[in-house]
Amino acid sequence: MASAALELMGFFLGLLGMLGTLVATVLPYWRVSAHIGSNIVTAVATMQGLWMECVAQSTGAFQCETYNSMLALPSDLQASRALMVISTVTSALAVAVAVLGMQCTLCLEGSGAAKSRVAGAGGVLFLAAGFLALIPVAWTTHEVVQTFYRPDLPASLKAELGECLFVGLAAALVSVLGGAMLCASCCEEQDGGRGTRYGGGYPYPAGGGVRTTQTYRNPALHTASRGPGLARSPSSHVSTPGVHEGKKPTAAGYDITGYV
């Protein structure tokens, strides 16, 4: 039961990480214009993302323009695009694999070892997706911070950290945590904690129960037969037609037959 709850928690964390990675990949809030120094006019704000560059005005107008050429982009931006897309695809694949291997699903029913290995593979894919998303987010954050503190750069060209960097960082950490939980549940199963079943039908031992017969005699008759003042009459033995002489009479009482 503990491993099943761990699997569900890891799966939902991985799913949440996939959604966060997708949001961070699509939205343009990676770099936001910094209003410092001589650039204190907040009427226009510039946002840059992986796919487009947007301008927001104080009047409410919002205009975006996609990058015209992919090859003309800086190499770090191209690498960030590729890593974020691969991370999103890997997360989607991890969700599909984890669904096949989780205990709460009916897929691969009857093969406990293979089912646990599939769940562990989903956890490994979540780990890989989290690390793939963490690389461009950390690199872009480092670049924005280094550029902001350059003294030779004009204030109008400096940028601050956008919301997508924080969303991407949180999504990467959540994906790594969810993958670690799925891998931990797989390791728990290998140690005998997940999916333990009893052969022969629980709570009976494996190999079937042993059939035993126990006779419970009537307590009143048993006490009376050992009383000191009771004499057995010779005429108490009544012969029954059709019963052989060598067959012993059945003792008074009843038999209870069960499995131990």
Secondary structure by P-SEA (a helix, b strand, c coil): caaaaaaaaaaaaaaaaaaaaaaaacccccbbbbbccccccccbbbbbcccbbbbbccccbbbbbcccccccccaaaaaaaaaaaaaaaaaaaaaaaaaacccccccccccaaaaaaaaaaaaaaaaaaaaaaaaaaaaaaaaaaaaaacccccccccccccaaaaaaaaaaaaaaaaaaaaaaaaaaaaaccccccccccccccccbbbbbbbbbccaaaaaaaacccbbbbcccccccccccccccccccbbbbbbcc
